[in-house]
Amino acid sequence: MASGRKGEDEMANMHLAEDQIRVLEENFSKVTKHPDKATLTLIAAECGLSEERTARWFRHRNVQWRRSEGLPAEPGFVTD
């Protein structure tokens, strides 16, 4: 799939409840965009999600945020 919306499409397919999304978004905007293992564990428990699923949400949400800021989707890549 060559779509530039891959991260957005995958997030839409996660089927999260509104309260889960609210908690994830609050943590993303107010706490950290890149949670460490301990923080990820706490966020996952608060949402009632697995750590893996929570980490996947943060990866996809970071792609969306980076694109909205005019940055490459993946950190560490330099484009001309």
Secondary structure, 3 states (H helix, E strand, C coil): CCCCCHHHHHHHCCCCCHHHHHHHHHHHHHCCCCCCHHHHHHHHHHHCCCHHHHHHHHHHHHHHHHHHCCCCCCCCCCCC
